[in-house]
Amino acid sequence: MTSLDALKSDLLSLVSGASDLPALEEARVAALGKKGRITGLMGDMRALSPEERKERGQQLNALKDEVAAAIEARRGVLAKEALARRLEAERVDVTLPARPEAQGRIHPITQTIDEIVAIFAAMGFTVAEGPEIEGEFNNFTALNMPANHPARQMHDTFYLPAAPDGTDRVLRTHTSPVQIRTMLAEKPPIRIIAPGRTYRSDYDQTHTPMFHQVEALVIGEDIHMGHLKGTLLEFARAFFGIDDLPVRFRPSFFPFTEPSAEIDIGCSRKGGELKLGNFGDWLEIGGSGMVHPKVLENCGLDPSRWQGFAFGMGIERMAMLKYGIPDLRTFFEADLRWLKHYGFVPLDMPNLAQGLGR
C-alpha cells in the first residue's frame, strides 16, 4: 500500500502540473496507456495467488479510477483556459466600421426602387413580379393594343424566337404584363406595384435599350379617378420631399386606360437649372388612367362590377430628377467614380420614418 500511495501522489502531481492539453495527454499515457505505470502493475498480478490478485486488483482499479477522474477534471480546466486565450487572441473590435460600408455603394436605381416600395407599402400596396421574356398576349393584346399598333413594330420591340408552341415572344416593353398576370391569377380587390427591368430599341441621353419602370394597379368595386389622383399626389410629395409640390393631370391617350392622363409636377427651368416646386412650370413624370374595360374583359373581370386605375413611370427618370443626374446612360456605364458620387451607403435603408434619401 505504501508503494501505491507514493504512485498515486506521483501521478496526481503529474496531472495537476500539466500546463496544457498536450501535456495532460502525456500524463494520461504515462499512467493509463498500454505501457503506463498502472497498466504495468496490473500485468504483474499474474504472478500473485488468487487471494492476493483479488485484493491487488481492487486497489489498482481504485487508483485507476481516481487518476482518470483527476485527468478529466484537469482537462475541463485546461479547455476553459485554452478557450479564454483563443477568445482574447481573436477578439474583434466591434466599434470598427464594417468594410462594405466604407467601400461599396448602393446604386441609385436600387435606392430609388426601395424608396418607391417604402412609400407604396405604407399605402397598402404589395410588390408583384413577372418574367422579362413575355408573350405578345400579356405584353400587347391583353392591354388592348391591336396588331397594327406602333409599339408592336420591330423598331420599338426586341422580338425573340418563338416559343415551342409557336407563341411569339418579346423582351417586355413595360411592366404592364405583370398587371395582366396578376388579374388573371388573383381575384379583386387588387393593389400592387410592379417595378422591374424593361426593354425598348432606343439609345440617347434620355433613353437606353434597357431601363426600369414601376407600374401600379388598383382594382375594386368603387375605384374612381379621385383615388388615382390622391394616390399620385401623396406619392409625388413623399418621394421628392416637397409638401406642397403641385401635381397636374393632363388629358392623354393610352390604349389600356380610359380616361388617360399624363402626370406632371411643378418645376422651374429659369437660368437653365431645373428646380422642383410651385414655380408655375410643369414637367412630365409618367402616365396614368382608369383601366380600360377591354383590359378587364381580357383578364376575365366584369367591367360592370370592377373598376380600377393604373399608372407607370420610369425609375431612372425619377432618380435623375431627385438626385440631379444629367445623363441616363451613366446609370449603366459601371464607372466606380460615378457610383461613389451618386451611390448610397449599404446600411442607409430608406423608410418613411427616417427619410427616403438625400
Buried (B, 14 or more C-beta within 10 A) or exposed (E): EEEBEEBBEEBBEBBEEBEEBEBBBEBBEBBBBEEBBBBEBBEEBEEEEEEEEEEBEEEBEEBBEEBBEBBEEBBEEBEEEEEEEEEEEEEEEEEEEEEEEEEBBBBBBBBBBBBBBBBBBBBEBEBBEBEBBBBBBBBBBBBBBEEEBEBBEEEBBBEEEEEEEEEBBBBBBBBBBBBBBBBEEEEBEBBBBBBBBBBBBEEEEEBBEBBBBBBBBBBBEEBEBEBBBEBBBBBBBBBBEBEEBBBBBEEBEBBBBBBBBBBBBBBBEEEEEBEBBEEEBBBBBBBBBBBBBBBBEBBEBEBEEBBBBBBBBBBBBBBBBBBEBEEBEBBBEEEEEBBEEBBBEBEBEBEEEEEBBE
